[in-house]
Amino acid sequence: MKRSLFLALLCLLTSRAAPAEIRVLPSEITLSRAGEAQRLLIEGVEGSLWTGDRTSEAEISTSDPKVARVEGGVLRAVGNGEAVLSASVEGQSATATVRVTGADSPFTWSFRNHIQPALFKMGCSTGACHGAASGKNGFRLSLRSFDHEWDHQALTRQAQGRRVSLAEPEESLILLKPTMQVPHEGGERFAQGSEPYNRLIEWIRAGAPPAREEDPRVERIEVLPPSMTLALGKAQQILVRAHYTDGHAEDVTQWVKYGTTEEGVAGVDDFGLVTVKGPGSGAITVWYASKVATVEFTVPRERAVPDEVYARAERRNFVDDLILEKLASLEIAPSGMADDETFIRRAFLDCIGTLPTPKEVFSFVSGEDPDKRSTLVNSLLERPEYVDYWAYKWSDLLLLSSKNLPQAEELNSFYRFIRESVERNKPWDQFAREILTAKGSTLENGAGAFFKMHRDITDLTETASQAFLGMSITCARCHNHPLEKWTQDDYYGMANLLARVKLKNARMEGITEVSANSFGDVLHPRLGAPVPPRPLDGTAIPLEEPGDRREHLAKWLTAPENPYFTRAVVNRVWRNFMGRGLVEPEDDLRLTNPPSNEKLLAALAKDLAEHGYDIKRLIQVIMNSASYQRSSKPSDPEHPDDRYYSQYIIRRLPAEVLLDSFSQVTGVPTSFSGYPEGARAIQLRDSQVASYFLTAFGRPIRRQTCSCERTEDPSIAQTLHLANGATVNDKLKAENSFVTRMVEEEWSDWIIVEEIFQRALSRSPSEQERAKALEALAESPVEGSDQARREAIEDLAWAAMSSKEFLFNH
């Protein structure tokens, strides 16, 4: 292990010290028509890092101007042949190969590949314009130009043929309005003689041909450079190339829609120029012809952190290696390690949703075993509270509530299935498979209730995708997804895998029998016919194939090579312990929302799959890492880090855990209607159980599979309830409260202060805290009025339980 860490460090130091060079991008260029253009980038490179755009400084030429020539950083095809492109910057040089074909062949713009992307780029088919559901001023295009048949019909057949005039192309409304030659509510979108104008008029002059079945399709889009490490105040041009099914590629940089995941770090304009704004990392997103791609950028902080800081930092497993690698790229120093008192409280709350007792804290802190933290983690995973806590979390995910399952027997049966799965540490792939392929009575097989909760096929498809893939495909129900690669065809292929679930009433009233039907398909709304059942990015099966289609879905879903399933659960578990998902929000895994540390998410997903989807083992990996055990105090107080895990991220306790903590500290359980005395909030099966406290502090209602349902933001209602509400105050005043025992047994002031701090904060008070607390209690001595004494103790306990240190995990 030490040798591997040393080699990793050596590689990192070598990459930092590697000599700079330049490269031409693209390195191989094929142009397939006369006049075709390819923008060029001359990029600085240091080791494995792309370090900046040097195109403006470069001298660029070709070996044969009769094949291709360079004008202003753009390579343009002249005639068929091959040439070498050369670039030089300050004595450094680089080359690229150039090949031109088809220069003497006729060329016509493709409606699907060239015209529709141009209309989208110019804003014509966006939701704010003619891509709106009802269009604009009687003219409707498909949103983001996803339906070539509809769009061609709307342009060439509607409005008496005035939008596209084959007889007088210059008089086409599609040219006159965007150039403001006639009034246009959307303003000027392009000028006469511009590239969009020329492309459209050339297409019209060619007869405005529709998309043809034999036309090549965009297979993928490529962004160059493949990554960016940029200094503050710098800018970087990016290039985008579309690769087609016939093997050729085109420069589509001008026609792409751009976005950024971190506007505060780097922005991007309409033509792909990236401008650095501040330190951090993120990604530029590009969208073209229903294809999506991203390119990551890194902007280190200006103040360099010495390499030895990372070399000396605590490392306990691969999690630490990959986090420290990311921190080094950003010049962020890791925080030190948390002390034992902080760690045990953190571990208990994060792992089992419970505070440690003063006895447990003393035993752990005074222990001398060097592996005591790992031992503690293992012991927590075997406690009954672990089952309570994680059964509750997965019940959130699967939306258990009496509103969704009014029949109490079915609700209890589904909860038993979840709880028993956690108790047995059922592999996550098996857990998901048993839900998605559930059959039989919902009383005997609680997993079947999942289908009763989601009778509507669109609701079932979208909930299954959100729960087990961590992604929303809802947008693709009506049109191609605007922020992801999923198309409407993908959506209805997925839906048809779940379309043949049969529900019928069982003999017992209110209980349902779940089985697979031999008929029934969902119609694709645009095609008016069903599409073959197919998982996202998976293999389709014939519509007429017999058997339960859910088996095909489950097999694809839980396959180790499935890039979505494993990452989704890893991200959920990671967020529980680290305060922020590697992808945030935790259930928004999509190409245009890349992880803050892709290497780490990939490594954790690979590790989970290789170890049988063992959730407990995943938790051990995370909790045993030095990264989880770091202090919450930032290494640089002026620039705290809440994204890259250089420190533990402080966050408020979940509503249920907080309520249980009040009960635990005071010794007074909360009463819940329909549950036995002593039941804890994390043991509630039904999110509809009445509790003002849980509602005020953000308990989700379990209506939709979305982390957004659980709120963590502070509110006035929360503040008022802590100050004057019944929850805390009534528990302190109760006869069975720990305060009663302190008064009746005449505890000394010193012991009372120690006990309150240990019960609430899992630590002893500082000397200053102890002095202030003793001073407050001294005003109500033991030999004085019991009521005054009690009120003084209650005030001290209330102060501890209302403090940020109690309300937050740190």
C-alpha positions in Angstrom: 0.0 0.0 0.0 2.8 2.4 0.9 4.6 1.7 -2.3 1.4 2.4 -4.4 0.8 5.7 -2.5 4.4 6.7 -3.2 4.1 5.9 -6.9 0.8 7.9 -7.1 2.5 10.9 -5.4 5.5 10.5 -7.7 3.2 10.6 -10.8 1.5 13.7 -9.5 4.8 15.5 -8.9 6.0 14.4 -12.3 3.0 15.8 -14.0 3.4 19.1 -12.2 7.0 19.4 -13.3 6.7 18.1 -16.9 8.0 20.4 -19.6 5.4 22.4 -21.6 4.7 21.7 -25.2 2.0 22.5 -27.7 -0.4 20.4 -29.7 -2.8 21.0 -32.6 -6.4 20.1 -32.1 -7.9 18.2 -33.9 -4.7 16.2 -34.6 -6.3 14.5 -37.6 -8.6 16.4 -39.9 -10.7 15.2 -42.8 -12.8 17.7 -44.8 -15.4 16.2 -47.1 -16.6 19.0 -49.3 -15.2 22.2 -51.0 -15.1 25.1 -48.6 -15.7 23.1 -45.5 -14.1 24.7 -42.5 -12.5 23.4 -39.3 -11.5 25.8 -36.5 -8.1 25.1 -35.0 -6.8 25.1 -31.5 -3.1 25.3 -30.5 -3.1 24.1 -27.0 -0.5 24.2 -24.3 0.2 20.9 -22.6 2.1 20.1 -19.4 2.4 16.3 -18.8 -1.2 15.1 -18.8 -2.7 18.6 -18.3 -4.2 20.8 -21.0 -3.1 24.2 -19.8 -4.4 26.8 -22.1 -5.3 28.2 -25.5 -2.3 29.6 -27.4 -3.9 29.8 -30.8 -3.7 33.6 -31.0 0.1 33.4 -30.5 0.7 30.7 -33.1 1.9 30.8 -36.7 -0.1 28.2 -38.6 0.3 27.0 -42.2 -0.3 24.0 -44.5 2.2 22.2 -46.7 -0.1 22.5 -49.7 -2.4 25.5 -50.0 -4.1 23.8 -53.0 -5.5 21.2 -50.6 -6.3 23.5 -47.6 -5.4 26.9 -46.4 -5.5 28.6 -43.0 -7.3 31.9 -42.5 -7.6 33.4 -39.0 -7.2 30.2 -37.1 -9.7 28.4 -39.5 -8.7 25.6 -41.9 -10.7 25.6 -45.1 -10.8 22.9 -47.8 -9.6 23.9 -51.3 -9.2 20.7 -53.3 -8.8 16.9 -52.8 -5.5 15.7 -51.4 -3.4 15.4 -48.3 -1.3 18.0 -46.5 0.4 18.6 -43.2 -0.6 21.5 -40.9 2.2 23.1 -38.9 2.0 25.4 -35.9 4.7 27.1 -33.9 4.7 29.1 -30.7 7.9 30.6 -29.2 10.1 27.9 -30.7 7.8 25.0 -30.0 6.1 23.3 -32.9 3.3 20.7 -33.6 1.7 19.2 -36.6 -1.6 17.7 -37.7 -2.6 15.7 -40.8 -5.1 17.1 -43.2 -7.1 15.2 -45.8 -9.7 16.6 -48.2 -12.2 14.5 -50.1 -15.3 15.3 -52.1 -14.2 18.7 -53.1 -15.4 18.2 -56.6 -18.8 16.5 -55.6 -22.1 18.3 -55.3 -23.3 19.1 -51.7 -26.7 19.9 -50.2 -27.3 20.8 -46.6 -29.1 18.1 -44.6 -32.4 19.2 -43.0 -31.8 16.9 -40.0 -28.1 17.4 -39.6 -27.6 21.1 -40.6 -30.9 23.0 -40.9 -32.6 22.0 -37.7 -29.5 22.6 -35.5 -29.2 26.0 -37.1 -32.8 26.8 -36.2 -32.3 25.7 -32.6 -29.0 27.7 -32.3 -30.7 30.8 -33.5 -33.4 30.3 -30.9 -36.3 29.5 -33.3 -37.1 26.1 -31.7 -36.5 27.0 -28.1 -39.3 26.9 -25.5 -39.3 30.7 -25.4 -40.1 30.9 -29.1 -41.6 28.6 -31.7 -40.6 25.5 -29.8 -43.2 26.3 -27.1 -46.0 23.8 -26.7 -48.4 26.1 -28.6 -45.8 27.8 -30.7 -45.7 31.5 -31.4 -48.1 33.5 -33.6 -49.4 30.3 -35.3 -45.9 28.9 -36.0 -44.8 25.9 -34.0 -41.6 23.9 -34.3 -40.7 20.8 -32.2 -38.8 21.8 -29.0 -35.1 21.9 -29.7 -35.8 20.6 -33.2 -36.3 17.0 -32.2 -39.0 16.1 -34.8 -37.7 16.5 -38.3 -41.0 15.5 -40.0 -43.1 18.0 -38.1 -40.5 20.8 -38.5 -40.2 20.2 -42.3 -44.0 20.2 -42.6 -44.3 23.4 -40.6 -41.7 25.2 -42.7 -42.6 24.1 -46.2 -46.3 23.2 -46.1 -48.0 25.6 -43.7 -48.7 29.4 -44.0 -49.4 29.0 -47.7 -45.8 28.2 -48.4 -44.6 31.6 -47.4 -42.2 30.4 -44.7 -40.1 28.7 -47.4 -40.5 30.0 -50.9 -38.9 27.8 -53.5 -39.7 30.2 -56.3 -38.2 33.2 -54.6 -35.9 31.9 -51.8 -34.9 35.5 -50.7 -38.7 36.1 -49.9 -39.0 33.2 -47.5 -40.3 34.3 -44.1 -37.7 32.1 -42.5 -35.2 34.6 -43.8 -37.1 37.8 -43.8 -38.2 37.7 -40.2 -35.0 36.7 -38.4 -33.1 39.4 -40.4 -35.8 42.0 -39.5 -36.6 42.7 -43.2 -40.2 42.4 -42.0 -41.3 42.9 -38.4 -40.4 40.0 -36.1 -41.5 39.7 -32.5 -38.4 37.8 -31.7 -36.1 40.5 -33.0 -33.0 40.0 -35.2 -31.6 36.5 -34.9 -29.0 36.7 -37.7 -27.9 39.1 -40.5 -28.2 38.9 -44.2 -25.1 37.2 -45.6 -24.2 35.6 -42.3 -23.4 31.8 -42.1 -26.9 31.0 -40.8 -28.5 33.0 -43.6 -26.3 31.4 -46.3 -27.0 27.9 -45.0 -30.7 28.4 -45.0 -30.9 30.1 -48.4 -28.7 27.4 -50.0 -30.9 24.7 -48.6 -34.0 26.5 -50.0 -32.4 27.0 -53.4 -31.7 23.2 -53.4 -35.4 22.6 -53.1 -35.6 22.5 -49.3 -35.3 18.7 -49.2 -36.6 16.9 -46.1 -34.5 14.5 -44.0 -33.8 11.2 -45.8 -33.6 7.8 -44.3 -30.2 7.2 -45.8 -28.7 10.4 -44.4 -26.0 9.8 -41.9 -27.0 10.5 -38.3 -25.0 12.2 -35.6 -23.6 9.4 -33.5 -21.7 11.4 -30.9 -20.2 14.8 -30.3 -16.6 15.4 -29.3 -15.3 18.4 -27.3 -11.7 19.7 -27.6 -9.6 20.0 -25.6 -10.8 17.0 -23.6 -10.2 18.8 -20.3 -9.0 22.2 -19.2 -6.7 23.5 -16.5 -7.0 27.2 -16.5 -5.5 30.1 -14.5 -7.6 32.8 -13.0 -8.4 35.6 -15.5 -7.7 33.4 -18.6 -10.0 32.4 -21.5 -10.2 29.2 -23.5 -11.9 28.5 -26.9 -13.4 25.1 -27.2 -14.1 23.1 -30.4 -17.0 20.7 -30.9 -17.0 18.1 -33.6 -20.0 16.0 -34.6 -19.2 12.4 -35.6 -21.6 10.7 -38.0 -22.7 7.1 -38.5 -20.9 7.0 -41.9 -17.5 7.8 -40.2 -17.0 11.4 -41.1 -16.8 14.3 -38.7 -17.7 18.0 -39.0 -16.9 21.2 -37.0 -20.1 22.3 -35.4 -18.7 24.7 -32.9 -20.8 27.6 -34.2 -24.0 25.6 -34.1 -23.8 24.2 -30.5 -25.8 25.4 -27.5 -23.4 25.9 -24.6 -23.9 26.0 -20.8 -21.8 25.8 -17.7 -22.4 23.8 -14.5 -20.5 26.4 -12.4 -21.2 29.9 -13.5 -19.1 31.3 -10.6 -16.0 29.5 -11.8 -16.3 29.8 -15.6 -18.8 31.1 -18.1 -19.1 30.3 -21.8 -20.5 32.5 -24.6 -22.6 31.4 -27.6 -19.5 30.5 -29.6 -17.7 28.3 -27.1 -15.3 30.9 -25.5 -14.8 29.9 -21.9 -14.0 32.8 -19.5 -12.6 32.1 -16.0 -14.2 33.9 -13.1 -13.0 32.2 -10.0 -11.3 29.1 -8.5 -13.0 25.7 -8.6 -14.0 23.1 -11.1 -17.0 22.2 -13.2 -17.9 21.4 -16.8 -19.0 23.1 -20.0 -22.0 21.4 -21.4 -22.7 21.2 -25.2 -25.9 20.2 -27.0 -26.2 19.5 -30.7 -28.8 17.5 -32.6 -30.1 15.8 -29.4 -26.6 14.8 -28.4 -25.0 16.0 -25.2 -21.4 16.1 -24.1 -19.3 17.8 -21.4 -15.8 19.0 -20.9 -14.4 19.4 -17.4 -12.5 22.5 -16.3 -10.2 23.1 -13.3 -9.2 26.5 -12.0 -6.7 26.2 -9.2 -6.5 28.7 -6.4 -3.8 31.4 -6.8 -2.0 30.5 -3.6 -0.1 27.3 -4.2 -0.1 24.6 -1.6 3.3 22.8 -1.0 3.4 19.3 -2.4 4.5 18.0 1.0 1.1 18.9 2.5 -0.6 16.3 0.3 2.3 13.8 0.9 1.9 14.1 4.7 -1.9 14.0 4.7 -3.6 11.0 6.3 -4.5 8.3 3.8 -6.4 5.1 4.7 -7.9 3.9 1.4 -8.4 4.7 -2.2 -11.1 7.3 -1.3 -8.3 9.5 0.3 -5.9 9.0 -2.7 -8.5 10.3 -5.1 -9.8 13.2 -3.0 -6.2 14.4 -2.3 -5.5 14.2 -6.0 -8.4 16.4 -6.7 -7.5 18.8 -3.9 -4.0 19.1 -5.3 -5.3 20.0 -8.7 -7.2 22.9 -7.1 -4.6 24.0 -4.6 -6.8 23.2 -1.6 -5.2 21.9 1.6 -7.0 19.2 3.5 -8.1 19.8 7.1 -6.6 17.9 10.0 -8.3 14.9 11.6 -11.3 15.3 14.0 -10.8 14.4 17.6 -12.3 11.2 19.1 -15.3 13.0 20.8 -16.2 14.6 17.5 -15.8 11.4 15.5 -17.9 9.2 17.7 -20.8 11.7 17.7 -20.5 12.1 13.9 -20.3 8.4 13.3 -23.3 7.5 15.4 -25.5 10.2 13.9 -24.5 9.5 10.3 -24.6 5.7 10.5 -27.5 4.9 12.9 -29.3 8.3 13.4 -28.7 8.1 17.1 -26.6 9.9 19.7 -23.9 8.0 21.6 -24.5 7.7 25.3 -22.0 9.3 27.8 -20.8 5.8 28.7 -20.2 5.0 25.0 -18.3 8.2 24.5 -16.1 7.6 27.6 -15.3 4.1 26.6 -14.3 5.1 23.1 -12.3 8.2 24.0 -10.4 6.4 26.7 -9.7 3.4 24.6 -6.1 2.9 23.4 -6.7 0.5 20.5 -5.2 2.2 17.3 -8.0 0.6 15.3 -10.8 1.7 17.6 -12.4 3.9 14.9 -12.7 1.0 12.5 -13.9 -1.2 15.3 -16.6 1.4 16.2 -17.7 1.5 12.5 -18.1 -2.3 12.5 -20.1 -2.3 15.7 -22.5 0.4 14.5 -23.3 -1.7 11.4 -24.5 -4.5 13.7 -26.8 -2.5 15.9 -30.6 -2.5 15.6 -30.6 1.2 15.2 -28.7 0.8 11.9 -31.7 -1.3 10.6 -34.2 1.4 11.8 -32.2 4.2 10.2 -31.5 2.7 6.8 -35.0 1.1 6.5 -36.3 4.6 7.0 -34.0 6.1 4.4 -35.0 3.5 1.8 -38.7 4.0 2.7 -38.1 7.7 1.8 -36.7 6.5 -1.5 -39.6 4.1 -2.2 -42.3 6.6 -1.1 -43.9 4.6 1.7 -47.0 6.4 3.1 -50.6 5.7 3.7 -51.4 8.3 1.1 -49.8 6.0 -1.5 -50.8 2.8 0.1 -54.0 3.3 2.1 -54.3 -0.3 3.0 -52.4 -0.7 6.3 -51.6 -4.4 5.6 -49.9 -3.5 2.3 -48.0 -0.6 3.8 -46.7 -2.8 6.6 -45.9 -5.6 4.2 -43.8 -3.3 2.0 -42.0 -1.9 5.1 -41.3 -5.4 6.4 -39.7 -6.2 3.0 -37.5 -3.1 3.2 -36.6 -3.6 6.9 -35.7 -7.3 6.5 -33.6 -6.5 3.4 -31.6 -4.0 5.5 -31.3 -6.4 8.4 -30.0 -9.2 6.1 -27.7 -6.7 4.3 -29.3 -7.9 1.1 -27.2 -7.0 -1.9 -28.5 -3.8 -3.5 -28.8 -5.5 -6.9 -30.9 -8.2 -5.4 -33.0 -5.7 -3.5 -33.8 -3.8 -6.7 -34.4 -6.9 -8.8 -36.9 -8.3 -6.2 -38.9 -5.0 -6.3 -38.9 -4.7 -10.1 -39.9 -8.3 -10.8 -42.2 -8.7 -7.8 -45.1 -11.2 -8.2 -47.9 -12.6 -6.1 -49.9 -11.2 -3.2 -48.8 -7.8 -1.9 -49.5 -9.2 1.6 -47.0 -12.1 1.2 -44.5 -10.2 -1.0 -44.5 -6.6 0.1 -42.3 -5.6 -2.8 -45.3 -6.0 -5.1 -46.9 -2.9 -3.5 -44.4 -0.8 -5.5 -46.6 -1.5 -8.6 -49.8 -0.8 -6.8 -48.4 2.6 -5.7 -47.6 3.4 -9.4 -50.5 2.1 -11.5 -49.9 4.7 -14.1 -47.3 3.5 -16.6 -45.6 6.9 -16.9 -45.5 7.3 -13.1 -44.0 3.8 -12.8 -41.4 4.4 -15.5 -40.3 7.7 -14.1 -40.3 6.6 -10.4 -38.3 3.4 -11.2 -35.7 5.5 -13.2 -35.4 8.1 -10.4 -35.2 5.5 -7.6 -32.8 3.0 -9.1 -30.9 5.1 -11.7 -30.9 8.4 -10.0 -32.1 10.2 -13.1 -35.2 12.0 -14.2 -36.4 11.1 -17.7 -39.8 12.9 -17.3 -39.0 15.5 -20.0 -38.5 12.8 -22.6 -42.1 11.8 -22.2 -43.1 14.7 -24.5 -39.9 15.5 -26.4 -36.2 14.8 -26.4 -34.7 15.6 -23.1 -33.3 19.2 -23.1 -30.5 18.5 -20.5 -29.7 14.8 -21.3 -29.2 12.5 -24.2 -32.4 10.6 -23.7 -34.9 10.9 -26.6 -38.7 10.3 -26.7 -37.9 6.9 -28.3 -35.7 6.0 -25.3 -38.5 7.0 -22.9 -41.2 4.8 -24.6 -38.8 1.9 -25.1 -38.2 2.0 -21.3 -41.9 2.4 -20.6 -42.8 -0.7 -22.6 -40.6 -2.8 -20.3 -43.1 -2.1 -17.5 -46.3 -1.8 -19.6 -47.5 -5.4 -19.0 -47.7 -5.4 -15.2 -51.1 -6.9 -14.3 -52.8 -6.0 -11.0 -56.0 -7.7 -9.8 -57.8 -7.9 -6.5 -56.8 -10.8 -4.2 -59.3 -12.7 -2.1 -58.6 -10.6 0.9 -60.1 -7.2 0.6 -57.7 -4.4 -0.3 -54.9 -6.8 -1.2 -53.5 -7.0 -4.7 -52.1 -9.8 -6.8 -49.2 -8.7 -9.1 -48.4 -10.7 -12.3 -47.1 -10.3 -15.8 -49.6 -9.8 -18.7 -49.1 -11.2 -22.1 -50.4 -8.1 -23.9 -50.5 -4.3 -23.6 -48.1 -1.7 -24.9 -47.6 2.0 -24.5 -48.1 3.9 -27.8 -45.4 6.4 -28.8 -47.3 9.7 -29.1 -45.4 10.9 -32.2 -45.3 7.6 -34.0 -48.8 6.4 -33.0 -47.4 2.9 -32.4 -45.5 1.1 -29.7 -41.7 1.0 -29.9 -39.7 -2.2 -29.0 -39.1 -2.5 -25.2 -35.6 -1.3 -24.5 -33.7 -0.2 -21.4 -31.8 3.2 -21.6 -28.7 2.5 -23.7 -29.6 -1.2 -23.6 -30.6 -3.9 -26.0 -34.2 -4.0 -27.3 -36.4 -7.1 -27.3 -39.1 -7.7 -29.9 -42.6 -6.5 -29.1 -43.9 -10.0 -29.7 -41.4 -11.8 -27.5 -43.2 -13.8 -24.7 -42.3 -13.7 -21.0 -42.1 -11.1 -18.3 -40.4 -8.0 -19.8 -39.4 -6.9 -16.3 -36.9 -9.7 -16.2 -35.1 -8.1 -19.1 -35.2 -4.7 -17.4 -33.9 -6.1 -14.1 -31.1 -8.0 -15.8 -29.9 -4.9 -17.6 -30.4 -2.7 -14.5 -28.3 -4.8 -12.2 -25.6 -5.8 -14.7 -22.1 -4.7 -13.3 -21.4 -2.9 -16.5 -24.5 -0.7 -16.1 -23.0 2.8 -15.6 -26.1 4.2 -13.9 -27.4 1.8 -11.3 -24.3 1.4 -9.2 -23.4 5.1 -9.3 -26.9 6.1 -8.2 -26.8 4.2 -4.9 -23.1 5.0 -4.3 -24.0 8.7 -4.6 -26.9 8.4 -2.2 -24.9 6.6 0.4 -21.9 9.0 0.0 -24.1 12.0 0.5 -25.5 10.6 3.7 -22.0 10.5 5.2 -20.2 13.4 3.4 -23.0 16.0 3.4 -22.9 16.5 -0.3 -23.3 14.0 -3.2 -20.5 13.5 -5.6 -23.3 14.5 -7.9 -25.6 17.1 -6.5 -28.6 16.9 -6.2 -28.1 13.3 -5.3 -30.9 12.1 -7.7 -29.9 14.2 -10.7 -27.3 12.0 -12.4 -27.0 13.2 -16.0 -24.3 14.1 -18.5 -24.9 17.8 -18.0 -24.5 17.5 -14.2 -21.1 15.8 -13.9 -19.7 14.7 -10.5 -17.3 16.9 -8.6 -14.9 14.0 -8.6 -15.5 11.6 -11.5 -12.6 9.3 -10.7 -13.8 8.8 -7.1 -17.4 8.1 -8.1 -16.2 5.6 -10.8 -13.9 3.9 -8.3 -16.6 3.6 -5.6 -19.1 2.2 -8.1 -16.5 -0.3 -9.4 -15.7 -1.4 -5.8 -19.3 -1.8 -4.9 -20.0 -4.0 -7.9 -16.9 -6.1 -7.4 -17.9 -6.8 -3.8 -21.4 -8.0 -4.5 -23.3 -4.7 -4.0 -22.7 -4.9 -0.2 -24.0 -1.7 1.2 -22.4 -2.3 4.6 -19.0 -2.7 3.0 -19.5 0.6 1.1 -20.3 2.3 4.3 -17.1 0.9 5.9 -15.0 2.2 3.0 -16.5 5.7 3.4 -16.4 5.8 7.2 -12.9 4.4 7.5 -11.5 6.9 5.1 -9.4 9.8 6.5 -11.6 12.1 4.3 -14.7 11.2 6.4 -12.8 11.6 9.6 -11.4 15.1 8.9 -12.3 18.1 11.0 -15.1 20.4 9.9 -12.8 23.4 10.4 -11.5 24.6 7.0 -7.8 24.6 6.4 -8.3 28.1 4.9 -11.0 29.9 6.9 -11.2 32.6 4.3 -12.1 30.1 1.6 -14.0 27.2 3.1 -14.6 24.2 0.9 -18.1 22.7 0.6 -17.6 20.7 -2.6 -14.3 18.8 -2.7 -14.3 17.1 0.8 -11.1 18.8 2.1 -13.1 19.0 5.4 -16.2 17.5 6.9 -19.3 19.4 5.7 -21.5 20.6 8.6 -25.2 20.0 8.2 -28.4 20.1 10.2 -29.7 16.8 11.6 -32.6 15.3 9.7 -36.0 16.0 11.3 -36.5 12.5 12.5 -33.0 12.2 14.0 -33.3 15.6 15.7 -36.6 14.6 17.3 -35.2 11.3 18.5 -32.2 13.2 19.9 -34.4 15.4 22.0 -36.1 12.3 23.3 -32.8 10.6 24.0 -31.2 13.5 25.9 -34.3 14.2 28.0 -35.2 10.5 28.5 -38.8 11.3 27.4 -40.0 9.5 24.3 -42.3 11.1 21.7 -45.8 9.6 21.4 -47.0 8.8 17.9 -50.6 7.8 17.1 -50.9 4.2 16.3 -47.4 3.3 17.5 -46.3 1.7 20.8 -44.9 3.9 23.6 -41.2 4.4 23.0 -41.3 4.2 19.2 -38.7 6.5 17.6 -39.3 8.8 14.7 -36.9 6.8 12.5 -39.1 3.7 13.1 -42.2 5.3 11.6 -43.4 3.4 8.6 -45.8 6.0 7.4 -44.7 9.6 6.5 -48.3 10.7 7.1 -48.1 10.1 10.9 -49.0 13.5 12.4 -46.1 15.5 13.9 -45.8 19.3 13.8 -42.1 19.0 14.6 -41.3 16.6 11.8 -43.3 18.8 9.3 -41.7 22.0 10.5 -38.2 20.5 10.2 -38.5 19.2 6.7 -39.8 15.6 6.8 -40.6 14.6 3.2 -44.2 13.8 2.4 -43.1 10.9 0.0 -45.1 12.1 -2.9 -42.3 12.0 -5.5 -38.9 10.3 -5.6 -36.8 13.5 -5.2 -34.4 14.6 -2.6 -35.9 18.0 -2.9 -38.8 16.8 -0.7 -36.6 16.8 2.4 -35.8 20.4 3.3 -32.9 21.4 5.4 -33.2 25.2 5.2 -33.8 27.0 8.5 -37.1 28.8 9.0 -38.9 31.1 11.4 -41.3 28.3 12.3 -38.3 26.1 13.5 -36.8 28.9 15.6 -40.1 29.7 17.3 -40.8 26.0 17.9 -37.4 25.5 19.6 -37.9 28.6 21.7 -41.5 28.3 22.7 -42.9 25.1 21.3 -44.0 22.0 23.2 -41.5 19.5 21.9 -38.4 20.5 23.9 -40.0 22.4 26.7 -42.6 19.6 27.5 -39.9 17.0 27.5 -37.8 19.0 30.0 -40.8 19.6 32.3 -42.0 16.0 32.2 -41.9 13.9 35.4 -39.8 11.2 33.7 -37.3 13.7 32.4 -33.7 13.4 33.4 -34.1 16.8 35.0 -36.4 15.3 37.6 -33.8 12.8 38.6 -31.2 15.5 39.0 -33.4 17.5 41.3 -34.7 14.7 43.4 -31.3 13.1 43.8 -29.7 16.5 44.5 -27.0 16.2 42.0 -24.1 18.6 42.4 -23.7 21.5 40.0 -20.5 20.1 38.6 -22.1 16.7 37.8 -25.2 18.3 36.3 -23.1 20.4 33.9 -21.0 17.4 32.9 -24.0 15.2 32.4 -25.9 17.8 30.2 -22.9 18.4 28.0 -22.2 14.6 27.7 -25.8 13.7 26.9 -26.4 16.5 24.4 -23.0 17.3 22.9 -21.0 14.0 23.5 -18.2 15.9 25.2 -17.1 17.6 28.4 -17.5 21.4 28.6 -14.5 23.6 28.2 -13.3 25.5 31.2 -15.0 28.7 30.1 -18.3 26.8 29.4 -18.2 25.1 32.7 -17.6 28.3 34.6 -20.5 30.0 33.0 -22.8 27.1 33.6 -21.8 26.7 37.2 -22.4 30.4 37.7 -25.9 30.1 36.3 -26.7 27.1 38.5 -25.2 28.8 41.6 -28.2 31.2 41.6 -30.5 28.2 42.3 -28.6 26.1 44.9 -29.5 22.6 45.9 -30.8 23.7 49.3 -33.1 26.3 47.7 -36.5 26.0 46.1 -36.9 22.8 44.0 -38.9 24.7 41.4 -36.2 27.4 41.0 -33.5 24.7 40.9 -35.4 22.7 38.3 -36.0 25.7 36.1 -32.3 26.6 36.2 -31.4 23.0 35.1 -34.1 23.1 32.4 -32.7 26.4 31.1 -29.2 25.0 30.9 -30.4 21.8 29.2 -32.5 23.8 26.8 -29.5 26.0 25.9 -27.4 23.0 25.1 -30.2 21.4 22.9 -30.9 24.7 21.1 -27.2 25.2 20.2 -25.9 24.9 16.7 -23.5 22.2 18.0 -26.5 20.1 19.0 -28.7 20.8 16.0 -25.9 20.2 13.5 -23.6 17.3 12.8 -20.0 18.4 12.6 
